[in-house]
Amino acid sequence: MQKLFSGVQPSGNLHIGNYLGAVKQWVTLQEQAESIFCVVDLHAITVPQDPEVLRKKTLEIAKIYLASGIDPTKSTLFVQSHVAAHSELAWILNTVARMGDLDKMTQYKDKSQKEGETTSIGLYDYPVLMAADILLYDTEVVPVGDDQLQHIELARTLARRFNERFGETFVVPEGRIQKEGARIMGLDDPTKKMSKSAPSEYNYISLTDDEATVLRKIKKAVTDSGTDITYSDDLSDAEASRPALRNLINIYSLFSRKTPGEIVEMYAGKGYGDFKVDLAAVISGFLTPFQERLASISDEEVKAILEAGAVKARAQAEAKMKQVRERVGLL
């Protein structure tokens, strides 16, 4: 079986875009690959975090993994900071990474504009830590959205560069674009991906939103001109593609398992009002049982799962670090 690694930061509010584009896919992939799923808390602290909130969010993300169907008997689930080798390997990879590599990172440029003069070195350097996360476990496949492909390419570059300098040590990973749900856009701005750090709560549907909140947010979701329910994948024609409506139909399709074409037929002669009420009901139809599963997982249960996962991950990580230290020449 191929080895797979992925993770989510414990910051902001995990939303349906995160679920559809990542976690839902992992549940299927864990049956096909040796899977390692991490709560990447060291990445979260590249921007200021409230310590108590960070601890709470770390447990919440792990519970969301479990409630979504990640099975700790099939996958390794742990917290990044519980395996010190992530930080150690990141430092060693810093010695083969180059300023030019990191200067190209578009996500850093976007995020640093928001942080201004308070931008941390960690925010600049976190793609190297991400590379360490991946390379530490001889990862072959990394499921990502297209906005993360640049970081996967850096991991590939650092693996090849290290191997050329010190001998074959790291597997060169491949990024796997998740087609289904990969581009769930903001409800308030269909030109940008749904974001758990968005300033407005009307950008996303949180996985913890109740039925009334879901309906309120969907009713406020922006729509395009016109009243008919239509769907087009022709992104070159903005008027025909109607990006706001296309995004809502995609969400409806992913939660209902109906094709966009079937949804269009269902609402022939109907307007946005009926469509939005039904879409909210479809989303809540998923969220209600999901939230029941989430509430049933205790802190003690998830902590035990995370510790068992960390023990398993440390064994793999230490075996790789022993090889890395020998190759580099550390005593």
NURO-638725 format. One record per residue: residue in three letters; y, z, x of N, C-alpha, C, O, CB in turn. Coordinates in steps of 0.1 Angstrom, whole numbers, plus 5000, padded with zeros to 4 digits. Glycine has a CB too. Layout:
ALAYZXYZXYZXYZXYZX ...
This chain:
MET498850005008500050005000501250005009501350065019500050124991 GLN502349935004503549935011504250075010503950145000504549825006 LYS505150105019505850235019507250205013507950105017505950305032 LEU507750285004508950264997509850394998509250504997508750224982 PHE511150375000512050495000513250454992513750344992512450525015 SER513750554984514950544977515550684974514750784974514850454964 GLY516750694970517350824967518650804959519250694959517550904979 VAL519150914954520450924946521251044951520651144954520150924931 GLN522551024952523351134955523551234944523651194932524751084960 PRO523551364946523751464936525251484933525751594936523051594939 SER525951384929527351394926527651314913526951214910528251354938 GLY528751354906529051284894528051304883527251394884529251134897 ASN528051214873527151224862526251104862526650994860527951234849 LEU524951134864523951024864523950954850523951024840522551074868 HIS524050824849524250754837523150654834522150634842525550684837 ILE523250584823522150494819522050374829521050314830522450444805 GLY523150344836523150234846522250274857521450194863524550194850 ASN522350404862521550454872520050454868519150414876521950594876 TYR519850494856518450494851517850354850516750334855518350564837 LEU518550264843518050134841517950054854516949974856518950054832 GLY518850074863518849994876518050054887517749984897520249974880 ALA517750184886517050244897515850324892514650284894517950334905 VAL516050444886515050534883513850484875512750504877515550664877 LYS514250404865513250344856512350244864511150244862513950264845 GLN512950184874512150094882511150164891510050124894513050004891 TRP511650284896510850364905509550414898508450414904511650494910 VAL509650444885508450484878507350384879506150414880508850524863 THR507750254878506750144879506350134893505150114896507350014874 LEU507250134903506950104917506050214923505350184932508250104925 GLN506050334918505250444924503750414922502950474928505650574918 GLU503450324912502050284910501650174920500450144921501850234896 GLN502650114926502349994935502650024949502149944958503249884930 ALA503250134953503650154967503550304970503650394961505050104970 GLU503350344982503450474987504950514986505750474995502850505001 SER505350594977506750614973507350744978506750854976506950594959 ILE508550744984509250864988510650854981511450764983509450865003 PHE510950954973512150964965512851094969512351204969511950964950 CYS514151074972514951184979516251204971516851114965515251144993 VAL516651334970517951364965518851374978518751474986517951504957 VAL519751284980520451264992521751344993522851294991520751114995 ASP521551484994522651574993523651565006524851585005522251714992 LEU523051525017523951505029524851385027525951395033523051485042 HIS524551285020525451175017526551225007527651185008524651065010 ALA526151314998527151364988528351434995529451424990526551454978 ILE528151505006529151585012530051505021530951555028528551695020 THR529951375021530851285029532251285022533251245028530351145030 VAL532251335009533551355002533451504997532351554995533751254990 PRO534651564995534551704992533751734979533851664969536051754990 GLN532951844980532151884969532352034967532552114976530651854971 ASP532252084954532152224952530752274955529852214949532652254937 PRO530552374964529252414968528352444956527152414956529252524977 GLU528852524946527952564935527652444926526452434922528752674927 VAL528552354924528252234917527252154924526352094917529552154914 LEU527352134937526452054945525052114943524052034942526852054960 ARG524852244944523552304943522952274929521752234928523552454946 LYS523852294919523352264905522952114903521952084897524452304895 LYS523852024908523551884907522251844914521551754909524751804912 THR522051904926520851864933519551894925518651814925520751944947 LEU519552014918518352044910518351954898517251904893518452194905 GLU519551924892519651834880519051694883518351644875521051824876 ILE519451634895518951504898517451504900516751414895519551454912 ALA516851614906515451624908514751634894513651574892515051744916 LYS515351704885514751714872514851584864513851544857515551824864 ILE515951514866516051374860514951284865514351204858517451314863 TYR514651294878513551214884512251244876511551154872513351244899 LEU511951374875510751414868510651384854509651334849510551564870 ALA511751404847511851374832511751224830511251184819513151424826 SER512151144840512050994838510650944841510250834837512950934848 GLY509751024847508350984849507950974864506850934867508150854843 ILE508851024873508351034887507351144888507651254884509551054897 ASP506151104893505051194893504851254907504551174917503751124889 PRO505051384909504951444923503551434929503351454941505451584923 THR502551404920501151384926500951244931500051214938500151414915 LYS501951154927501851014932502950984942502750894951501950914920 SER504051054941505251024950505651154957505351264953506350964942 THR506351134968506851244976508351264971509151174972506851224991 LEU508651384966509951414961510551534968509951634968509951434945 PHE511751514974512351624982513851614983514351504979511651634996 VAL514451714989515851714991516151675006515551725015516551844988 GLN517051585008517351525022517551635032517051635043518551435021 SER518451735029518851835039517651935042517752005052519951915033 HIS516551925034515452005037514551955048513552015053514552025025 VAL514851835053514151765064515151735075515851635074513351635059 ALA515251825085516251815095516151685103517151645109516151935104 ALA515051625103514851495111515851385106516151295114513451445110 HIS516251395094517251295089518551295097519051195101517551315074 SER519051415099520251435107520051405122520851335128520751575105 GLU518851445127518551415141518451265144519051215154517351485145 LEU517751195135517651055138518950985136519250885143516550995128 ALA519751025126521050965124521850975137522550875140521751035112 TRP521851085144522651105156522151005167522850935174522551245161 ILE520750995168520250905178520550755175520850685184518750925179 LEU520550725162520850585158522350555160522750445162520450565143 ASN523150665160524550645163524850595177525850525180525350775161 THR523850625186524050575199523650435201523850375212523150665209 VAL523050375191522750225192523550155182523750025183521250205189 ALA524150225172525150155163526450125170526750195180525350245150 ARG527150035165528449995171529550005161529349985149528349845177 MET530750025166531950035157532049905148532349915137533150055165 GLY531749795154531849665147530849665135531149605125531549555156 ASP529649725137528749735126529349805114529249755102527449805130 LEU529949915116530450005105531849955100532149975088530650145110 ASP532549885108533849825104533649725093534649695085534649765115 LYS532449665092532249565082531849615068531849545059531049475087 MET531549745067531049805055532149805044533049885045530549945058 THR531849725034532849715023532949835015534049865009532549595014 GLN531849905013531950035005532750135011533550205004530450085002 TYR532750145025533650235031535050205029535950285027533350245047 LYS535350075030536750025028537250065014538350115012536849875030 ASP536350045004536750074990536950224988537950274982535650024980 LYS536050304993536050454991537250514999537850614995534750514995 SER537450465012538450525020539850505014540750575017538350465034 GLN540050395007541350375000541650484990542850524989541350234993 LYS540650534984540850644975541050774982541850864977539550664965 GLU540450804993540550925001541750935009542351045012539350945009 GLY542250815014543450815022543250885035542250865042544550875015 GLU544250965040544151025053543151135053542851185064545551085056 THR542651175042541551285042540151225044539151305044541651365029 THR540051095045538751025047537951095059538551105070538950875049 SER536751135057535951195067535251095076534950985072534951295061 ILE534951145088534051065097532751035090532150925092533951135111 GLY532251135083530951115076530951005066529950935065530651245069 LEU532050975059532150865050532050735057531450635053533450875042 TYR532650735069532550605077531150585083530750475084533550625089 ASP530550695086529250685094528050695084526850685089529150795104 TYR528250715071527050745063526050625063524850655060527450775049 PRO526450505065525450395065524350415076523250375075526050265067 VAL524750485087523850515098522850625093521650615096524550565111 LEU523350725086522450825080521450755070520350795070523250935073 MET521950665062521150595053520050515060518950515056521950495044 ALA520450455072519450385080518350485085517150455085520050315092 ALA518750605089517850705093516850745082515650755084518550825099 ASP517450765070516550795059515450695057514250735055517450805046 ILE515750575059514850465056513850455068512650445066515550335054 LEU514350445080513550415092512550535095511550515102514350385104 LEU512950655091512150775095510750765089509850825095512850895089 TYR510550695078509250695072508550565073507550535065509450735057 ASP508950485083508350345084508350275071507450205067506850365089 THR509450285064509650225051509650075052510250015061511050265045 GLU508850015043508849865043509649805032510249695034507349815041 VAL509849875021510549825009511649925005511250045003509649794998 VAL512849885003513949964997514449904985515149804986515049995008 PRO514149954973514749894961516249934960516650054960513949944948 VAL517049834959518549854959519249754949518649654945519149834973 GLY520449794946521349704939521949604949521949634961522449774931 ASP522549494945523149404954524249464962524649414973523549274947 ASP524949574957526049634964525549714976526349754985526849724955 GLN524249734977523649814989522949724999522549775009522749914984 LEU522949594997522249505006522849515020522149505030522249365001 GLN524149535021524849535034524349655042524149645054526349545032 HIS524049765035523549885042522049865047521649915057523550015033 ILE521249795039519949765043519949675055519149685064519149695031 GLU520849575055520949485067521349565079520849535090522049375064 LEU522149675078522449755090521249825094520949835106523549855086 ALA520449885085519149945089518249855096517549895106518450005076 ARG518149725092517349625098517949605112517149585122517349495090 THR519249595114519849565127519549675136519249655148521349545125 LEU519749805132519449915140518049925144517749965156519950045134 ALA517149895135515649905139515349805150514649835159514849875126 ARG515849675148515549575158516249615171515649595182516149435153 ARG517449655171518149695183517449805191517349805203519649735180 PHE517049905183516350015190515049965196514650005207516050135179 ASN514249885188512949835193513149755205512349755214512349755182 GLU514249675206514449585218514749675230514349635241515649495215 ARG515449785228515849865239514749965244514649985256517149945236 PHE514050015234513050125237511650095235510750175237513450255230 GLY511349975229509949945226509749955211510550025204508950025234 GLU508649895206508449895191508250035186507350105190507149805188 THR509150075177509150205172509350205157508650285150510350295178 PHE510250125152510550125138510150005131510149895136512050145136 VAL509650025118509349905109510749855105511649935101508549955097 VAL510849725105512149655100511949645085511149565080512349515107 PRO512749715077512549725062513149605055513949525060513249845056 GLU512649585043513149475034513849535022513349635016512049375030 GLY515049485018515649525006515049454994514849324995517149505007 ARG514849514983514249454971515249474960515449584955512849514967 ILE515949364956516949364946516249384932515249324929517749234945 GLN516649494925516149514912516849424902518049444899516349664908 LYS516049334897516649234887516949304874518049284869515649114885 GLU516049374868516149434855517149554856516849644863514849474849 GLY518249544849519249654849520049664862520749764863518449774847 ALA520049564870520749574883522249584882522949634890520249464892 ARG522749514871524149504870524649554856525049474847524649364872 ILE524549684854525049744842526549784844526849854853524249874837 MET527449714837528849724839529449844831528949894822529549594836 GLY530649874835531449984829531749944814532149834811532650014836 LEU531650044805531950024791533449994789533849924780531550134783 ASP534250044799535750024797536249914806537449874805536450154801 ASP535349864815535749754824534549674828533849714837536549804836 PRO534249564820532949494823533049414836532049334839532649404812 THR534049414844534149344856533649434868533449384879535549304859 LYS533449564865532949654876531749724871531549754859534049754880 LYS530849764881529649834877529949974871530850034875528749844889 MET529050014862529150144856529050244868528250234877528050174846 SER529950344868530050434879530050584875530750624866531350404887 LYS529150664882529150804878530350884883530551004880527850864884 SER531150824892532350884897533650824890534750854895532450874912 ALA533450744880534550684873535550794868535050894863534150594862 PRO536850764868537750864863537750894848538050994843539150824867 SER537250794841537150804826535750814822534850744826537850684820 GLU535550914813534150934807533750814798532550804795534051064799 TYR534750734795534350614786533950494794533650384789535650574778 ASN533750514807533150414816531650414814531050304816533550434830 TYR530950524811529550534812528950614801529650694794529150594826 ILE527650604799526850694790526050784799525150734806525950614780 SER526350914800525651004808524251024802524051014790526351134810 LEU523251054811521951084807521851214799520851244793520951084818 THR522951294799522951424792523851414780524051514773523451534801 ASP524451294777525251284765524451304752523351254751526051144765 ASP525051374742524351384729524651264721525451174724524851514722 GLU524051264709524051154700525451114696525851004695523151174688 ALA526251224692527651204688528551144699529351054696528251334683 THR528251184711529051134723528750994726529550914728528751224735 VAL527450964725527050824727527650724717528250624721525450804726 LEU527650764704528250684694529750664696530350554695528050744680 ARG530450774700531850774702532250674714533150594713532450914705 LYS531450684725531650604737531350454734532150364738530850654748 ILE530350434727529950294724531050224714531350114716528550284717 LYS531550304705532550254696533850224703534550124700532850354685 LYS534150294714535350274722535050164733536050124739535750404728 ALA533850124735533550024745534349894743534449854731532049984746 VAL534949834753535749714752534949604747533749594751536549684765 THR535549514740534849394735535649274738536849284741534449394720 ASP535049154738535849034741536448974728536249034717534848924747 SER537248874729537848814718536748744709535748704714538948704722 GLY537048734696536048674688535248784681535348904685535048584695 THR534548754670533848854662532348824662531548914658534348854649 ASP531848704665530448674664529748734676530248754687530248524664 ILE528448774674527648824684526948704691526048644685526548924678 THR527348674703526748564711526448614725526848714729527748444712 TYR525648534732525148574745525048444754524548344750523848644745 SER525648454766525548344776525448404790526148504793526748254775 ASP524548344798524448384812525248294821525148304833522948374816 ASP526048204815526848114823528148194828529148194822527347994815 LEU527948254840529048344845530248264850531348314853528548434856 SER530048134851531148044856532148024845533347974848530647914862 ASP531848044833532748024822532948154815532248204807532047924811 ALA534148224819534448354814534548364799534148464793535748404821 GLU535048254793535248264778533848254771533648324762536148144774 ALA532948164776531648154770530748274773530048314764531048024775 SER530848324785529948434788530348574782529448654780529948454803 ARG531648584778532048714771531448834778530548894772531648704756 PRO531948864790531248974798531049104792530049174794532048984811 ALA532049154784531949284777530749284767529949374767533249324770 LEU530649174759529549174749528249144756527249204752529849054739 ARG528249064767527049034774526449164780525249194779527248934785 ASN527349254785526949384791526249474780525249534782528049454797 LEU526949474768526349564757525049504753524149584749527349564746 ILE524849374752523649314748522549344758521349364755523749164745 ASN522949334771521949364781521449514780520249534782522549344795 ILE522349604777521949744776520949754764519949824764523149834774 TYR521349694753520549694740519149634744518149694739521249614729 SER519149524751517849464754516949554762515749564760518149334761 LEU517549614772516749694781516149824775515049864778517549744793 PHE516849874765516349994758515449964746514650044743517550084753 SER515649844740514849804728513649724731512849704723515749734718 ARG513649664744512649564748512749434739511749354739511249624746 LYS513849414733514149284726514849194736515649244744514849304713 THR514649064735515448974744516848954738517048984727514648834744 PRO517748914747519148894742519148794731519948804721519948834754 GLY518248684731518248594720517848654707518348624697517248484724 GLU516848744708516448814695517548894690517648904678515148894698 ILE518248964699519349044694520448964687521049004677519949124706 VAL520748854693521748764687521348724673522148714664522048634696 GLU520048684672519548644658519648764648519948734637518148604660 MET519448884653519449004644520849024638521049064627519049124652 TYR521948984646523349004642524048874638525248874638524049074653 ALA523248774634523948654629524648684617524148744607522848544627 GLY525948654616526748674605527348824604528048854595526048654592 LYS526948904614527449044614528549054625528648964634526349144616 GLY529249164625530249184635529949294645528849344645531549214628 TYR530949334653530849434663530449574657529749644663532049444671 GLY530949604645530749734640529349764638528849864643531449744626 ASP528549684631527149704629526449704642525549784645526549594620 PHE526749614651526049604664526249724672525349774678526649484672 LYS527449784673527749904681527050024675526550104683529249924682 VAL527050034662526350154656524850154660524250254663526550154641 ASP524250034659522850014662522550034676521550094680522349874657 LEU523449984685523250004699523250154703522450194711524349924707 ALA524250224697524250374700522950434696522550524702525450434692 ALA522450394684521150454679520050424689519150514691520850404665 VAL520050304694518950264703519050344716517950394721519050114707 ILE520250364721520350444734519950594731519250654739521850444739 SER520450644720520050784716518650804714518050904716520850834704 GLY517950694709516550694707515750714720514650774720516050574700 PHE516350674731515750704744516250844749515350914754516150594754 LEU517550864748518050994754517551124748517351214755519550984753 THR517251124735516851244728515551294734515551414738516751224713 PRO514451224734513251274740513351294755512751384760512051174737 PHE514151204761514351224776514951364778514551434787515251114782 GLN516051404771516651524772515751644769515951754775517951534764 GLU514851624760513951734756512951754768512651874772513051694744 ARG512551644775511751664787512551734798512051814805511151524792 LEU513751694799514651744810514851894808514751974817516051674810 ALA515051934795515252084792514052164795514152284797515752094778 SER512852104794511652174796511252204810510352284813510452104789 ILE511952144820511652164834512552284839513752274839511952034842 SER511852394844512652504848513052484863512552404870511752634847 ASP514052564867514552564881513352604890513252544901515752664883 GLU512552704886511552744895510452634897509952614908510852874889 GLU510152564886509252454887509652344896508952294905508952394873 VAL510952304895511452194903511652234918511452154927512852144898 LYS511952364920512152404934510752404941510652374953512652554934 ALA509752444934508352444940507952294943507352274953507352504930 ILE508252204934507952064937508752014949508151934957508251974924 LEU509952044949510851994961510352054974510351984984512252034958 GLU509952184974509452244986508152174991507952155003509252394985 ALA507252154981505952084985506251944990505651905000505052084973 GLY507251874984507551744989508151745003507951665011508551674979 ALA509051855005509651865018508651885029508751835040510651975018 VAL507651965026506551995036505851865040505551835051505552095030 LYS505551785029504851655032505751565040505351495049504451595018 ALA507051555036508051465043508251505057508351425066509351465035 ARG508351645059508551685073507351645082507651615094508651845073 ALA506151645077505051615086505151465090504951435102503651635078 GLN505551375081505751235084506951215094506851145103505951155072 ALA508051285090509251275098509051325112509551255122510351345091 GLU508351435114508251485127507351395136507651385148507651625127 ALA506351335130505551245138506351125143506151085154504351195129 LYS507251075135508150965139509151015150509450945159508850905127 MET509751135148510751185157510051215171510751205181511351315152 LYS508851255171508151285184508151155192508351145204506751335182 GLN507851045185507750915191509150865196509350815207507150805182 VAL510150895187511550855190512050925203512650865212512450875178 ARG511851065203512251145214511651095227512351085238511951285212 GLU510351065227509651015239510250885243510450865255508151005236 ARG510550795234511050665237512450675243512750595253511050575225 VAL513250755238514650775242514750845256515650825264515450845232 GLY513750935259513751005271514151155270514551215280514650935281 LEU514151205258514451345256513351435260512151405257514851375241 LEU513651535268512651625273511951705263511051785266513251725284 
